[in-house]
């Protein structure tokens, strides 16, 4: 469906982990900001079977599992994914990712520039940022930065920032990184990037610190020691040596979009994305080697390193691949779901709990440890 060099911005997003939930990403010129912002001011609707809804992210918080998805849906489970409970959420927008600093302090991001926080393990959430505020902060930061630029660069920077304001809150955040319960960085579509150091009381835009003049979408944000890495569409790959330093381009091994990046032990990294492409670095992203993938063809949406050191990758075909050699090669797991998988968390019993466009699915621990074979029906 895609060429190596994507030519359409909407097409690039259509191939990512948020295949269904990002259909509203495009600009909404002509629509009023008030209409677009309405979901920011109404709570998430109650869902009878939330574990069967479209879900985009999942994380483990202590012994609890917390997942996020469409229409502000947040669900949590204290029994390794057997029973799920719906959280109280103040917005009705698609949520794209979730992370916890500890068992109580969590953050979630989503459409319309939404950032939420929880202080009770994900049972109740509070809005900390939205797209209206994010656009205004980005414009203010651009106006400060523009003073030091020549006329042409200044006009381009200010035009791009003003466009965010004019479009209204229609840009999603796609990745987040926590440096403790109060220090959070969020990035997303069209180079949107903000951070807070005080638990969301104040925010600072850092888009101008990202070497991304094209405004490419940012899909992955990860830390490895003091370094920070960003990956995105059209082979975008960047790094900074400090928590708040400028992100500079790295040589990229691929021109297609990256949807995920995993930091591993000993300065290793795993990078993956469009058309089942995956690459491994042993030197902190300076050099990359293609990963051996047995039979993989669909785009990789997400990945996770398990407690025993093995690594799993999830694809848009509903398949799971596992590596037991530090990401050098991957083999298919005896599992098949049939709809795109979006994220994974390992439960306390060792099972792999996955989110998908059709809800929660569980892969028992024995299927990850046993001999690999043909796909079998999973446990819904």
C-alpha positions in Angstrom: 0.0 0.0 0.0 2.9 2.3 0.6 6.1 3.2 -1.3 9.3 3.5 0.6 9.0 7.3 0.5 5.5 8.1 1.5 4.0 10.9 -0.5 0.8 11.6 1.4 0.7 12.6 5.1 -2.7 11.0 5.7 -1.5 7.8 4.0 1.5 7.7 6.3 -0.6 7.9 9.3 -3.0 5.3 8.0 -0.2 2.7 8.1 0.6 3.2 11.8 -0.5 1.6 15.0 -3.5 3.9 15.2 -4.9 2.7 11.9 -8.5 3.2 12.8 -8.3 5.9 15.5 -6.4 8.4 13.5 -8.9 8.9 10.7 -9.6 12.4 12.0 -6.0 13.6 11.9 -6.3 15.8 8.8 -7.0 19.5 9.1 -10.5 20.7 9.8 -10.4 24.0 7.9 -13.9 25.5 7.9 -15.0 23.8 11.1 -15.3 26.0 14.2 -12.9 25.4 17.1 -15.9 25.3 19.4 -17.4 22.3 17.5 -14.1 20.5 17.3 -13.4 21.0 20.9 -16.7 19.7 22.2 -15.3 16.2 23.0 -12.7 17.9 25.3 -15.5 19.0 27.5 -17.6 15.9 27.9 -16.8 12.7 29.8 -16.1 9.4 28.2 -19.3 7.4 27.7 -20.0 4.2 29.7 -19.3 1.0 27.7 -21.0 -2.3 28.5 -18.0 -4.5 27.4 -15.0 -2.2 27.4 -12.5 -5.0 26.9 -14.0 -5.5 23.4 -13.7 -1.9 22.3 -10.9 -0.5 20.1 -7.9 -0.1 22.3 -4.6 1.5 21.4 -2.3 1.1 24.4 -1.7 -0.9 27.5 0.8 -0.8 30.4 1.4 -2.6 33.7 1.2 -0.4 36.8 2.4 -2.5 39.7 0.2 -5.6 39.6 -2.5 -3.8 37.7 -3.0 -3.6 33.9 -4.3 -0.3 32.4 -5.4 0.1 28.8 -6.7 3.1 26.7 -8.6 3.5 23.5 -11.5 5.0 21.7 -13.8 7.8 23.0 -11.7 8.4 26.1 -12.0 4.7 27.2 -9.6 3.7 30.0 -10.0 0.3 31.6 -8.1 -1.5 34.4 -7.7 -5.1 35.6 -6.3 -6.5 38.9 -6.5 -10.1 37.9 -4.1 -10.3 34.9 -6.7 -9.3 32.4 -9.6 -11.6 33.3 -12.0 -8.9 34.5 -11.9 -5.2 33.4 -13.3 -2.1 35.0 -13.9 1.3 33.3 -12.2 4.4 34.7 -13.6 7.9 35.1 -12.3 10.1 32.3 -13.2 13.7 31.6 -12.8 13.7 27.8 -14.5 11.9 24.9 -11.5 11.6 22.5 -9.5 8.7 21.2 -6.6 7.9 23.5 -3.4 6.7 21.9 -0.9 5.7 24.6 -0.5 5.3 28.4 2.5 5.0 30.8 3.0 4.8 34.5 5.8 6.1 36.6 4.9 3.8 39.5 1.8 1.8 40.5 -0.3 5.0 41.2 1.0 7.8 38.9 0.0 7.4 35.3 -0.3 9.5 32.1 -2.3 9.1 29.0 -2.3 11.0 25.7 -4.6 11.2 22.7 -6.5 13.1 20.0 -7.1 16.8 20.1 -3.8 17.3 22.0 -5.1 15.7 25.2 -2.9 14.8 28.1 -4.4 13.1 31.2 -3.0 12.1 34.5 -4.0 9.7 37.3 -2.9 9.5 40.9 -4.9 6.4 41.9 -3.6 3.7 39.6 -5.7 4.7 36.6 -9.2 4.6 38.2 -9.7 8.4 37.8 -8.2 10.8 35.3 -7.7 14.6 35.1 -7.1 16.6 32.0 -3.7 18.3 32.1 -3.4 19.7 28.5 -5.4 19.9 25.4 -4.8 20.9 21.8 -6.0 24.5 22.2 -3.4 25.1 25.0 -0.7 23.1 23.2 -1.1 25.2 20.0 -0.9 28.5 22.0 2.2 27.3 23.8 3.8 26.2 20.6 3.1 29.6 19.0 4.5 31.5 22.0 7.7 29.4 21.9 8.0 29.9 18.2 7.7 33.7 18.6 10.6 33.7 21.1 12.8 31.4 19.0 12.0 33.4 15.8 13.8 36.5 17.1 17.2 34.8 16.4 16.4 33.7 12.9 16.7 35.3 9.5 13.5 36.6 7.8 12.8 33.5 5.7 13.3 31.0 8.5 11.3 33.3 10.9 8.3 33.5 8.6 8.3 29.7 8.0 8.5 29.0 11.7 5.7 31.4 12.7 3.5 30.3 9.8 3.7 26.6 11.0 3.0 27.6 14.6 0.1 29.8 13.7 -1.3 27.0 11.5 -1.6 24.9 14.7 -3.7 27.6 16.3 -5.9 28.2 13.3 -6.6 24.5 12.8 -8.0 24.1 16.3 -7.3 21.1 18.5 -7.2 18.4 15.8 -3.6 17.1 16.3 -3.0 13.9 18.3 -0.2 13.1 20.6 1.3 9.7 19.7 4.1 9.0 22.2 5.1 9.9 25.7 8.1 9.5 28.0 8.1 9.7 31.8 11.1 10.8 33.9 9.3 10.3 37.2 5.7 11.0 38.1 5.9 14.8 37.4 8.4 15.0 34.4 6.6 14.1 31.2 7.4 14.7 27.5 4.7 14.2 24.8 5.1 14.2 21.0 2.8 13.7 18.0 1.6 14.7 14.6 3.3 17.5 12.6 6.2 17.7 15.1 4.1 18.6 18.1 6.3 18.3 21.2 5.8 19.6 24.7 7.0 18.8 28.2 6.2 19.4 31.8 8.4 19.3 34.9 5.8 20.0 37.5 3.1 17.4 37.0 1.3 19.3 34.3 0.9 22.6 36.1 3.0 24.3 33.4 4.1 23.1 29.9 6.9 24.1 27.6 6.9 23.5 23.8 10.1 22.1 22.4 9.2 21.6 18.8 11.9 24.0 17.8 14.5 21.8 19.4 13.6 18.9 17.0 15.5 18.9 13.7 12.4 18.3 11.7 11.8 21.2 9.3 9.3 19.1 7.3 7.0 18.7 10.3 7.0 14.9 10.0 4.9 13.0 12.5 6.7 11.7 15.7 5.6 8.2 16.6 8.2 7.0 19.2 10.0 8.7 22.1 12.3 6.6 24.3 15.2 7.0 26.8 18.4 5.1 27.1 20.4 6.4 30.1 20.8 10.1 29.6 20.1 9.9 25.9 16.7 10.5 24.3 15.6 9.1 20.9 12.8 10.1 18.5 11.5 8.2 15.5 8.8 9.0 13.0 7.6 9.0 9.5 9.7 8.9 6.3 12.7 7.5 8.1 12.9 10.2 10.7 15.4 9.3 13.4 16.8 11.8 16.0 18.7 11.8 19.3 19.8 14.1 22.1 22.5 13.4 24.7 20.5 15.1 27.5 16.9 15.1 28.8 16.2 18.6 27.6 18.7 19.1 24.8 18.2 19.6 21.0 17.3 16.5 18.9 19.6 16.0 16.0 19.2 13.8 13.0 20.8 10.3 13.0 21.6 8.4 9.8 18.6 6.3 9.1 18.7 2.7 7.7 15.3 3.0 6.1 13.2 5.7 4.3 9.8 4.4 5.5 8.0 5.2 8.7 9.1 3.9 12.1 6.3 3.2 14.5 8.3 2.0 17.5 11.7 2.1 19.2 12.8 -0.2 22.1 15.9 0.5 24.2 17.7 -2.7 25.2 20.6 -3.5 27.5 24.2 -2.6 26.7 23.4 0.4 24.6 21.4 -1.7 22.1 18.3 -0.4 20.3 15.5 -2.0 18.3 13.8 0.1 15.6 10.7 -1.1 13.7 7.8 0.0 11.5 6.4 0.0 8.0 6.3 -3.2 5.9 7.8 -5.4 8.6 11.1 -3.5 8.6 13.1 -3.8 11.8 16.7 -2.8 12.6 19.0 -3.3 15.5 21.9 -1.1 16.8 24.7 -2.2 19.2 26.1 1.3 19.6 23.3 3.6 20.6 22.0 4.3 17.1 25.1 5.1 15.2 25.0 2.0 13.1 22.1 -0.3 12.2 21.7 -3.9 11.0 18.6 -5.4 9.5 16.9 -7.9 11.7 16.1 -11.4 10.5 12.3 -11.9 10.4 10.9 -15.3 9.6 7.8 -14.7 7.4 6.9 -11.2 8.6 5.3 -9.0 6.0 2.8 -6.6 7.8 3.9 -3.4 9.5 5.1 -3.7 13.1 2.9 -1.6 15.4 4.5 -2.2 18.8 7.1 -4.1 20.7 8.0 -5.1 24.3 10.9 -6.7 26.1 9.7 -9.4 28.5 10.9 -10.2 32.0 13.1 -13.1 30.7 14.9 -10.7 28.2 13.1 -12.0 25.1 11.4 -9.4 22.8 8.1 -9.5 21.1 6.9 -7.5 18.1 3.2 -7.1 17.1 2.0 -6.5 13.6 -1.0 -5.2 11.7 -1.9 -8.7 10.7 -2.6 -9.7 14.3 0.5 -11.7 14.6 3.2 -11.9 17.3 6.9 -12.5 16.7 9.5 -13.3 19.4 13.2 -12.9 19.6 15.4 -14.9 22.1 18.7 -13.6 20.8 18.5 -9.9 21.8 16.6 -8.8 18.7 18.9 -10.3 16.1 16.1 -12.5 14.7 12.4 -13.1 15.2 10.2 -16.1 14.8 6.4 -16.2 14.7 4.6 -17.3 17.9 1.8 -19.9 17.8 -0.9 -17.3 17.8 -3.2 -15.5 15.3 -5.8 -12.8 16.1 -6.8 -11.5 12.6 -7.1 -7.8 13.5 -4.2 -5.3 14.0 -2.5 -5.5 17.4 -1.6 -2.2 18.9 0.3 -2.7 22.2 1.3 -5.3 24.8 2.0 -5.6 28.5 3.2 -8.6 30.5 0.9 -9.5 33.4 2.2 -10.7 36.7 1.4 -14.3 35.8 3.7 -14.1 32.8 1.0 -13.9 30.2 1.1 -11.4 27.4 -2.0 -9.1 27.4 -2.5 -7.4 24.0 -4.7 -4.6 22.8 -6.1 -4.5 19.3 -8.7 -2.9 17.1 -11.1 -5.6 18.5 -10.2 -5.3 22.1 -8.2 -7.3 24.6 -6.6 -10.7 23.8 -4.4 -12.8 26.0 -1.4 -14.9 25.0 -0.6 -17.5 27.7 3.0 -17.6 29.0 3.5 -21.2 27.8 3.0 -20.1 24.2 5.9 -17.7 24.6 8.2 -20.3 26.1 7.3 -23.4 24.1 8.2 -24.6 20.6 7.1 -22.3 17.8 4.4 -23.8 15.5 1.5 -22.7 13.3 -0.9 -20.1 14.5 -3.7 -21.2 16.8 -6.8 -19.4 18.1 -6.0 -17.1 21.0 -7.8 -16.5 24.3 -10.2 -13.6 24.0 
